Amino acid sequence: MGMNKNTVLGWATLIMIVVGLGLIAIGIFKYREVSAWGFAAVGFGFFSIAWVFNALKGRV
């Protein structure tokens, strides 16, 4: 199975969305103190990078 650049960016986008959701879930369900804000911020950062990867598909 050959993977081209668009396939790699698609997989990277999917993995980053899953990790971002996991970080936000950890912040919501496990840590309810101040550290939850940090986990949520990093999770939304992963969403931002995944959005950029998705926008790059077809252009690289």
C-alpha positions in Angstrom: 0.0 0.0 0.0 1.6 3.2 -1.1 0.9 6.3 0.9 1.1 9.7 -0.8 1.3 13.0 0.9 -2.5 13.5 1.1 -2.9 10.1 2.8 -0.2 11.0 5.3 -1.9 14.3 6.1 -5.3 12.6 6.4 -3.9 10.1 8.9 -2.1 12.9 10.8 -5.3 14.9 11.0 -7.3 12.0 12.3 -4.6 11.1 15.0 -4.4 14.7 16.1 -8.2 15.0 16.5 -8.3 11.8 18.6 -5.4 13.0 20.8 -7.1 16.4 21.1 -10.4 14.9 22.2 -8.5 12.7 24.6 -6.8 15.6 26.2 -10.0 17.6 26.5 -11.7 14.5 28.0 -8.9 14.1 30.6 -9.3 17.7 31.5 -13.0 17.4 31.9 -13.4 14.0 33.6 -10.1 13.4 35.6 -8.7 16.8 36.6 -11.3 19.3 37.6 -8.9 21.8 39.1 -6.8 24.5 37.4 -4.9 21.9 35.4 -8.1 21.1 33.5 -7.7 24.5 31.7 -4.2 23.5 30.6 -5.4 20.1 29.2 -8.3 21.8 27.4 -6.0 24.5 25.9 -3.5 21.9 24.6 -6.4 19.8 23.2 -7.7 22.9 21.3 -4.2 23.4 20.1 -4.2 19.9 18.6 -7.5 20.8 16.9 -5.9 23.9 15.4 -2.9 22.0 14.0 -5.2 19.3 12.7 -7.2 22.0 10.9 -4.0 23.2 9.2 -3.1 19.7 8.2 -6.6 19.2 6.7 -6.3 22.5 4.8 -2.9 21.4 3.4 -4.4 18.3 1.8 -4.3 18.7 -2.0 -1.9 21.7 -1.8 1.4 20.0 -0.9 
